[in-house]
Amino acid sequence: MPDLNAAPSATGGRAWPVQWQGHWISAPAPAGEEPAQRTAITPDTPRHPFERVLFTHTFDLAEAPKTFPARLTADSRYVLLVNGRTVGRGPVRSQPDRLHFDDHDLAPFVIAGENRVEVIVTYYGRPNSIWAPARQGSGLGDRATLVFEAHDGDHWLVTDGDWSTQILGQWSTLPATESRARVPFECLDETHRPGRVEFAEVRAVNHMGGLARSQPPTMPYGRLLPRPIGTLDGDNITPVSAGATTIASAAVDALAPLYRIQQLTADASAPEFTAYAWGATLSVSADRPALVAVDMGRIVCGYVTVSATSSEQARIGTALTEKAVTFTPDDPNQHVAGSIWVKKPGHSTFRALEKNGFRYAYLLIETDRDTEVSLRDFAVREDLYQLTGDARFSSSDMELNRIYDAGRRTAVLNSHDAFVDCPTREQRAWTGDLYVHALVHLTCSDDWRLVRRSLEVANSPRGDGILPMAAAADLEYIDNVTIPDWSLYWVHGLYSYYRYSGDLEFVRTTLPTVSRIISWYLAYQDPATGLVGYTPEWNLADWSAIFLDGYSSILNGMLGRTLTEFAEMSRAIGNTGDADWAMDRHARIRAGFERFWDPTRRVYRDHIGSEHGLDATSQLANSCAVLSGFAPLERHADIVAALTLDDRSVYRNWIGEPGRYSPERRRLHLLGIQQIDWDTENEIMRAEPFGSALVHDALHELGAHDELLHSIRQWSAFLANGYDTFGECWGFGTPCHGWSSYPTVSLIRYILGVTPASPGFDDATVAPRYDLLPSARGTVPTPHGSITLDWSETFLRIDSPVPFRVVHPDGTDLLLSAGRHELSRADTPCGG
């Protein structure tokens, strides 16, 4: 079998025409299955279930060409191979009517003589965390479909009725009733024969006005768009340890390996593992299954390969988990992910086609008769969008160095074909999370294409103008609720991209969406106070126990920041009318915002106009007062005190408790019951890691860098027990969540002190906090090249491709031209 886990080739990025030469093709419908007849007004009909299809074509070349450009796409996902070698995977996630194609050069893969193209296409059938079905009514979008074309300089090679197809019936997935799996779950039965080889069926649209077109562009995919990002790749990673044991068989009915393991061990003590050496023989019987526990040593994300030898048929179910299994029923900290592999006797290899993130793997080996099984190999080839360039940070403080590196690793593990929340349990492209990931890329990489792409894929507003809470997958497809404030975070991501890149064309095409988001909120504005309140749907802002009902200082503060950012971007494209309109709305909210101020406690309250938690205050409420520009200067010292972690700080979460998710707290929250078990008059709610990004921004605005550095150090709590990534929440949640990566951004922007002074980094601000660290050095990307700086107790060196202003910790500043400069700590130029 070809190596499906080999690193893919780079995409070509050529300019292709809108019209395709290739035709949409599928495997012929099984005998007796009549194609659904639809019209533009026919209700949605059940789609084809999960299927995996192999498309093949052979062709001859008189000589190997120097270039052989090709492009292709598929619904839902494909793996392209030429002469048994992996060329690439795709397409990138998107809404179905914004489907993308990939561009490859086949020249390195072809030879003079006969060549063979193979494309494995997976159709998921039901929506999942990385894909959503296309609209029905066109005759397409209901099963595995492929379009491909390539040109060797003389001839076209295109998908048509001469291609061969084979339904790979040995592949399947778990039934929906069995699995809480959010990422695709694979089942491979080697004893099941694949379908017969048949000629492909050319698929044509069958709607009015479609003229039976079979070549893109067609409904439901529209114009096929070029791939907007680079190639994902990564290292091949092997386990740091493995242990094996046998367990007593029992009557179980679960299919998912995690559930099956939990059922088998439910009435026994936790199994004891002994070290396992790869290649060692395990004796397995019908009444004594084997269980092998694998530790990768850290969170990894990619394609799993397992090689094994068995004397008889065996079933190897692999549960992939982010934390060690506790062997307790229905552990709320675990999620369903992995695979089921029914292997024939002899040696064979399971190669996953779906990407999974995990740290631990539990391989449950079951047989119907006495069997000798040997696991030969277990590995993961990571498949991630890497940070590129020379960006770095290091200092005399090893704790901060670890935190910086951990933020980078966390962000990379969540950089797929879009920014995702976590690589383990779901891989959804959440609209609000992405601004943190974006800022990690903007400060730590010279490739910003994934930033723009993630903003683009989330720019999919509903009819009322608000964005989906997670884009281009099941939640947008189902569309039963959204998180409105995720749209406000998305705007901040757009604004951050604008400040760093200066990409005015993207801003120009995207600002109408921002305007609609603002208008959605202003529909809930009280004309008497100017405050926005009582907004429906899932108001979240952060997982910490904050109060957002009634009139919320947090939501009004976030909207206030959005209005100022919209105004600045509108002016940048010459739209002063919208800018003035936004600042007028900002002034109205600012006038009403005073109602949140508690003059006795000298803090901003979370909310007013509600029966619950009226005295509650939080780091978020006071941070948003600063970031919106609503808090007057004379209150800044009081706000610094409120944001400082001290004996007034308290931590609670509406859905979790120390060490775990709490199904009971979540149930109460869904019932509208917010249990207050802290002193709301005297204690201040601490933000979760995600909300702490706003706290860091506010502390910087307030000039409280000592307190900011103290806050950054709190992330060290995550770096224990081998984990080198940041977790979702302080007390529970996934151990690798992209929205928690902000300390890496804060170290670059607020401690190293490098930020764009104008959009596109035409000039820069360099404000190093050498008063807090004896020595540090770093490199920060800009569109014009990298800015590098380092300092010790006596000097400060800066090399910049653009003019910049040095701002010293005491507030004095100095304008310097592009180039290399060395300054003394007394602000005296020392050459350069």
N, C-alpha and C positions, 0 to 999 in steps of 0.2 A: 504493500500500500504506500502511496506517496507520502512524503513528510509534510503534513498539513501545518505543522508548527514551525516550519522554517521562517526566518525573517523575510518579510515582503520586500519587493522592489520599490523604489521611489516612484511617485507619480510624475507624469511628464509635464502637465500644465500647458498643453498646446491649445490653440484657438480652434475650436470645432464649430461647424455650422449648427444651426438650430435643427434642421431636418436631418433625420438619420437614414442611413442605408439599411441598417439591420431591422429585422421585424421582431415584435414581441412573440415569444414562443413559450409553450408549456408542454408538459407531458400530456398525452391524450387522456381524456377523462376515462376512468375505469368503465368496463362494460356494464351497461345497465344504469349508469349515472347520467341522467339527462342534464345538459347545461341549463342553468336558470334563465328564464326569460324575464327581462326587466325593461321597464321604461323609465323615463325621467321622474315619474310619480309613483313608481312601485316601491312599497316599503322595503327596508333592508331585509335581506334573506340570509339564512345561515351560511357562513362561509365554509370552505373546505377546511377540515381539521389540519393539524400539524402535518406537514410532509417535507421530506428532503428528497430532492431530485438531482440526478447526475445528468448534465447535458454534455455531449461530446461531439467532436468533429475532427476529422483527419484531413490534412491537405499536404500537398507537395510543394517544395521550393527548389528551383534549379540551383540556387546558391543562397547562402544566409545573407539577408540584407543588413546594412549598417544601422538602419533604423526601421522599426516596424511598429508605428503608433497604433494603439488600440484603445477603445473605450467601451465600457459596459456598465450596466446597473441591473438590479434585480429587486424583486419584492419576495421575501423580506431582506435576506442577507445572502452573500455569495462568498465562495472561496474560488479563486481562479488559479488553475495550474496549466502549465505548458510543458509537455514532455516529462510529466511527473514532478516538476519543480513548482513550488508555490510562487506565484507572481504577486498576488495581493488579495486583500479582503475588502469588503464594503457592502453597501454604500454607507456613508455617514448617516447618523440618525437625522430625521427631518420629518416634518409633516408630509403625508403622502402626496399632496399636491405641490410640494416643493422638493420632489425627489432629485437626488444628485447622482451623477455618474463619476466613475473613476477613469483616469487616463494613465495608461501604462505603455512602456516600450517593450515589446516582445523580443527585440533583436537578441538580447543576451540569452534567451531561452530556446531559440529555434536553431535548426541545423539544415544543411542542404539535404534534400530528400524528404522522407515522410515525417510529418509532425502531427502532434495530437493536442488539441485544446480540450480541457475538462473544466467545467464550472459546476460546483456543488452549490445548489440553491436551497435554502431553508425558508419555508413559509410557516410562520408561527400559528396562524389560524386565529387565536384569541389574543387580544392586546396584552402586552406585558410592559415591563419597566423601561424597555429600550425601543419599543415599536408599537405602532397603532395601525389598524387596517385602513385601507383606502375607502373612499366613498363608493357605493354601489350604483349601478345604473348604466354602466358603460360597456359591460362585458368583460372588463379587466378588474384586477384587484382582488380576485377571489381565491387564488392559489399560486403556487410557485411559478414565477414568470421571469424571463430573462430577455435582455436585448444586448447584442454585442456586435461590434464592427471593428475591423482592422484593415490597414492598407499598407502593402509592402512597396509601394511606389508604382506598381503596374496593375495590381488587381485588388479588389475588395474581398475580404472574408467577412461574411455577415451571417447572423442568425436567420434561418429560414426553415422550410420544411425538410431540408436535407440533413439537418442535425439529428443526432440520436438522443433519446432520452431513456432514463431508467429510474423508476421510483425506488428509492432506497428504503424499502419497507423494514429493514433491520433497525432503523432509527425511529424513535418515538419520543414522547414526553409524558410526564405524569398527568393524570386527569385532574381537571380543575378542582374536583371535590376532594382530592387527596392532599393537595399541596398548598402550603402558604408561600411557595416559591414566588419570588418577584422577578428574579433574573431567570432566563430560560434554563430549563432542566433537561438533560439529555439522557436517553436510554438507548443502549446498543445491545441488540441480541444477535450474536454471531450465528446462532442456529437458524435464524430466519433468513430465508433466501430473498435477495432483492427481486424486484419485479422484472419482467421481460424487457428486452431492449426494443424500443419502438421509435419510429420517426416522430419528430416533434410536431406539435399542432401549432400552426401560425394563429395567433390570437388577434382578432380585429374588434374594434369597438362596434357596438350594435345599437347606439342611440341615434335619435333623429339628428340629421345634419352631420353625423360623423363620417358618412360615406365609406363605412367599413374599413377605415384606415387601420393598418397594422404596424405602421412605422411611426415612432415618436416624431413630434409631440402629439400625445393623445390624452384624453381624459382616462383615468382620474389623476394622472401624474403631472399634467401640464408640460411646460418646457422643462426638459431635463437640464439641471444646472451643474456646472463643473465643480469638482471637489474643492472646497474652500480652505482646506488645511493641509498640512504635510502628513507624513507617514508616521504611524505609531510603531514603536519598537521597544526593545528591552532585553535584559539578560536572561539566560537560562539559569534557573535557580533550583538547587537541590536541598533536601531537608537537612537540618542540623542534628536531628535525632529521630528515632523511631522505636516503638515498643510494641510487643505482641502479647496476646493472651487468648485463651479460649473461654467461652461462656456457655452456660447450659441453654439448650434450645427450649422454646416455649411456644405456645399458640399465639401467633401475632397476625394482625390483619393489615398493618401499615405497609405501604410501598416505599415511601420516602426513607432513605437510609437512616436519617436522624431519628425519625419516629420509630423506626424498626429497632434501632439500638436502644432507645429509651424503653420500648416495650419489653425487649429481651432482658434488660437489666433492672426492670421496675421492682421485682421482688427479691433482689439480691443486693449485697453490698457492692460498692463501686469496684469495678474490676481492677486487679493489680497487674501492671504491665512489666514485662522483662525486656531488656534491650533486644532489638531485632537488627540483625545484619542483613542487608539486601542480598538476595540470592539464597538465604537460608530456607529450609523446607518447613512448612507448617502442615501438621496432620489435622485434617478437617473431616468431620463426619456429620451425618444428618442431625445428630443430637448434640454435637459440640462445634458450633460455628467458631471461626477465628475472628479476632478483632485486632487490627493493627492501627496504632495511633501514631501519626506523623506530625512533627513540629517543624515548621519552616523557619522558626526563630524570629520572625517578624511578619507583618502583613505583606503579602505579595498579591499580584493581580495579573492574570494572563491565562494561557491555555495549558491545561493539565495533560500530562502523558503518563500512563501507567503501563508497564510491561510485566507480564506474568507467564508462568508455566504451570500447567496443571495436568494431572494424570487422567482426570475426568472433567466433565462439564462442571463449571462453577459459576456462581452468581456473586459478583463483587460490587457491593453498593458503597459508594463513597459519599460521606457527609463532609462538607467543607464548612468550617466554622471560624469565626473571628476570635472566639474565646474558647478555652478548654471546656469540653462538655462536662457537666456536673452529674450526669447520669440520674437526673431526677425528671419525672414526667412533666411535660409541657413547660420546660424552662423558658420564661419569657425573654431571656437574653439571647436565645438562639433563633436562627432563621433557617429555612430549608434551602439548601443549595448543594449541588454536586452532580452525581451521575449514578446510573445503574448499568452494569456491564455483565451480560451473560456471555461467558467465553466458552469456546469449544475446547476439547482436550488439546494439549500441546502448548506451544509458545505463541503468543500473540500480544498485540499492543493496542491499548485504547488511547485514541488521540481526540481530545475534546475539540469541538468546533465552536463552542460557546465560552466566553470569557468569564472567569470567576475570580473574586478576591477572597482571601482567607489567610489564616495563620496555621490552623490545625486541620488535618484530614484524618477521618476515621474510616478505615476500609473494613467493612463487614463482609466476610467470606463465608458463603453458605453453599452446601452441596446436598444432593439426595443420597449420596453413597460415600464410602470412605475414599478420600482424595488427598493426594500430596500436592500442595500448592507452594510455589516459590515466587515471591514478588521480586522481580529483577531490577526494577527501576521506578522511581517516582520523581517527576520534575515539573516545573512550571516555566514556560517561556513568557516573560512579561510582555505586555502589549499596551504601551502607554505613550502619551504625548509628552515628550521629554522637554525639560528646560534646556535651552541652548545658549551658547555664548560664554562669556568669562565672568558673569556676575558672581559675586561672593561677598561674604562678611566673615571677619574673624576679629577676635579681640583678646585682651589679656584675661578675660573672664570666661572660663571654660563652660560654665553653665549657660551663658548666653549663646556661645557657639553651638552647643547641642540644641538649643531651642531653635536657632536659625535653621540648622540642618534638618531638624524634625519637621519644621513647617514646609520646607521645600519637598521633603519626601511625602508628606501628607498631601500636598497639592498635586504632585506628580501622580500619585496613586489614584487621584480623582480627576485626572486629565485624560479623558478618553476621546471620543469623537465630539464630545461637548464636555463641559464641566459637570461632574456628577457629585452627589452628596457623599456617597461612600462606595468603595469598590466592592464591598462585601454583600450587604443584605439586599440592595436594590439597584444601584447605578442609575437612578433617575436624574434627569437634568432639571433640578429645582431652580425656579426663576429667581428667588431671593438670594439663595446661597452664592450664586455665581460671582457677585461683585468681589467677594473675598478672594476666590480663586483668581479672578482677573487681576487683582492688585498684586498677588504673588507673581504672576507671569509678567506683569508690567515692570516689577522691580527686580526680577530674578532671571529674566530670559530676554533674548533679543528677537524672539519669534512671537509676535502678538496676534497671529492669525486665529488661534483658538479663542482668544478674548473676543474678537469681532464675531467669530462664528457662534459662540455661545449667546452673545447678545442678540444675534440675528435669529437663532432658532427659537428663542423665547419671545421674540417680537411676533406674537400670534394672537392678537387681541380678540376677545369675544365681541359680540354685537354691541355690548354696552361700553366697550373700550378697555376693560380691565384685562390683565394677562392671566394665562393659566398658571397655576401654582407650580406645575412641572410640565415641561414642554415635550412635544413630539413623541408621546407614548400614551400609556393607558389612562393616566389621570386627565390629560387634555382631551382624550377621546371620550371618556365617560362624562366629564364636565358636569359633575353634580355639585361641586363647591370649589371655591378658590380661596387663596389667602391674599386679600387685596393689598396688604402692605408689602408683599413680595414684589409687587409692581414698583413700589417706591424704592426698594433696594435695587431693583433692576435699573432704574433711572440713575442711581448713584454709580452703578457699574458703567453705564454709558458715559456719564460725565467724567469718570476716572479715565476711561479709554480716550475720550476727547482731550483731556488735559495732557496725557502722555503722548498721544500719537498726532494730535492736530488734524485728525481725519475729518475735515469739514463736509466732504461729500457724504460720508456715512451719517454724520450728524444731521445733515439736511434731509436725508430720506427717512430718518428715524424719529425726528422731533414730532411729527404728527401723532405718533403713538403716545409720546409723553404728554402732549396736550390733552388727549382723550383720557389718560389716566388721571390727570389733575381734574378734569371736568367731572369724572366719576365721583371723586371725593367732594368736590364743591357742591354736588347735588344734595349733600347732607349738611351743608353749612347753615348754621342758625343765623338769620339776618340780624337778630338783636345783639348777639355777642361776637359774631364773626367766627366762632369755633365750629369745627366739623365734629359731628358726633353721631352715635347710634348707627354706625355703618354695619351692614349685615355681613354674612358669611364668616369665615374663619379668620378673625383678627388674631395674629400671633406675635409678630415682632421679635420674640425671643422665647425660649423654653422656660425661662425663669418665671417665678410666681408673681407676675405683674398684673395690673388691672387695666383692661382696655375698654371696658364697657362704659356707657354714658358718653361723656366728653373726655377723651384721653389726651393727656399732655404728651405722651409718647407718639401717638399717631399724628397729632397736630404739629408736633415738633418735626417729625419725619417729613410731613407734607410741607412744612416751612422750608426745610432744606431743599426739597425737590423744586419748589418754586424759585428759589435763588439760582439753582443749577440750570433750570429751564430758561430763566431770564438770561443768564450768561451765554448759554449756547445759542439762544435766539439772536442775541446781539451779534454773535460771531458770524452768523450767516446773513446779517443785515436786516433781521426782522425785529425792529425796535418796537413795533406795535404789540407783538406778543410779549416781549420783554417787559414793557410798561404794564401790560395787563397782569402779568404774573406778580410783579412787585406791588401792584395795588392790592391783589388778593393776599399777598404776604403781610401787608400792613394791616389789613382787616383782622387776620388771625392773630397777629402780634398784639393788637389792642385787647382781644379777648383772652389771650394767654395769661394775662396778669391774674386771672381768677385762680390759676393753679398754685400761685405762690402762697406759702404758709409763712407769715411774718414772724410767728412765734418760734417755729423750729428752724427757720431760715433754709427751707428746702422747697422744691417743687413737688407737689403731690402727683400721684399716678393719674387720678381722674376725679371728675366731679359729676354730679347728676346721676348717681347710682346708689343703691342701698348697701353695696358690699365694699368693705375695705376703704372707706372714705378717707382714713388717715394714712393709708399706705403710701410709701414713697420708695423710690428705687434709684439705682445708679442710672438706669435707662432714662427715667423721667428727667433727671437733672442733666444728663448728657445731651438729650435732644433739645433741651432749653438752650444750651450753648450752641450746638451745631446749626440750629435754625436761625440764630441771631436774635432770638427773643429775650434772652437773659441780659439785663443791663450790666455794665462793667462793675458797678459797685457790689454786685452779688457774686462775683467770680470767686472770691476767697471762700465764701460759704459753700459754693458748689464744689470747689476742690475738696473741702472737708467731707462733703457727702459722697464724693467719688473715691475717697481714700479707704482702703481695706483696713478696718480697725475693729474694736470691740462692738461698734454699732452695726457692723455688717452681719447679715443673716442670709442663709441660702435655703431656698425651697424651690420645688418644681411641681407643676400641676399633674404630671403623669409619671413621676419617678420617685424613688426613694433610694437611700444609700446602697449602691452596688447593683441596682436592678431597676427595670421598668416595673411599674406597679399597675397591674390590671384594675385594682380597686380604685386607685386615684384617678385613673383614666375614665373609669365608669362614672365616678362622681362628677368629673369635669364635663362629660358629655351630658349629664343631667343638669348642668348649670350650677353645681355645688362647688364652691371654692372654699376649701377648708382653711381657715386662718388660725394657725397655731404658733404665731410669733407676735411680738409686740409691735403693732403697726405704728404706734405713736413714737417709739424710741429707736426702732431698728430700721435699717435701710437694706432693701433687697439687692443682693449681689447679682450682677448679670451673668448669664451663662457664657461660655467661650465665644459663641456667635455674637451675642449682644455686647460683649466686651470690646469688640471692634469699635463700636460707637463710643465706648468709654475711653479707649485709647485716643481716638480722634479728639474727643473733648478735652482730655488732659493735656494734649499737645496745644490745643487752642488756648487753654488756660495757663500755659507755661509751666505746668506741674510735671516736670520730667522725672524728678525723683520718684513721685508716686507712679508715674507711667512705668518706669523701670521695675519698680516693685511689683506691679501688676503683671508684667511680662514674665517674671520669674515664677509666677504661679503655674505656668504650663509645665514646669519640671515634674509636677505630680503625675503627668501622663507617661513619663519616660521611665517606666519601671517594668520589671518582669520580662525584659527583652523587647518590649514595644519601643519603636522609634518614631511613632506618629502621635498625633493629637486626637483625643477622643471627642465625642459629641457633646457631652455634658460633664459637669464637675463630678457628679456622683454615679453616673451610669451611662449606658448607650454604647454605640459602636466605638471601638478603639481607634478608628481612622475616619475622621469626618473633615471634609475639605473646608467647611465654614469655620473651623477652629484654627486655621493657619495664620491668623492675622498677626501674631507676634513677629513673624518673619518680616511682614510688611512694616510693622512699627519700628523694628530695628533699623531698617533701611531709611525710612522716611523721617523718623523722629530721633533716632540715636546717631546713626551715621549722618542723617540730616539732609539727604539729597532728594529734591523734589523739582518738578518743572515750575519755573517762574512764569512761563507763558505757555499756551497750548503748543504741543509739538516739541517742547524743549528747545525753543529758539534761544532761550536763555534759562539759566538754572538758579536755584537757591541751594546753597550748601551751608547747613547749620549744624556743624558737628558738636556733639555733647561731650567734649573732652574733659569737662568738669566731672563727669560721672564715671568715665573709664580711663585708666592711665594710658592705655594704648589700644588702637583699633585700626583696621584697614578694610577697605571694601571697594568693589567695582559695581557700578550701576549702569544699566543699558539706557541709551537714548536713541532716537532715530538718526542721530548724527555720529554715533560712536559712543564708547563707554566713558563715563566719568570715574576716575579712580582717586581715592584719597587714603591717606594714612596719617596717624599722629602718634606721638609719644609725649612724654612729659615736657619736651622742649620745643618741638616743631610740629608743623602741620603742612603736609604736602598735598597739593591738589593738581590733577591733570584733567583738563576738560576740553572737549571739542567745541564748546559754545561759551559765550561770555557768562559770567556767574557772579552772584553776590554772596560773599561769605558773611554769615551772621554768627557772631561769637556768643557764647553762653550768657554774657552780660548784656546782650542786646546791641552792642556796637556792630557796625557792618562795614564792608569794604567791597567796592565794585572792581572786578578784575576781568581782563580780556581772556579769550580762549587761549589755551596753552598750559604749560606746566609752571606752577608757582610753589615756592616754599616760604612759609610764614613762620615767624617765631610766635610763641604763645603770648608775646607782648604786642602782637598785631603788626610787627615790623617786617616788611618784605625782606627776604634773605636771598634774593636772586630769582632767576627763572624768567 
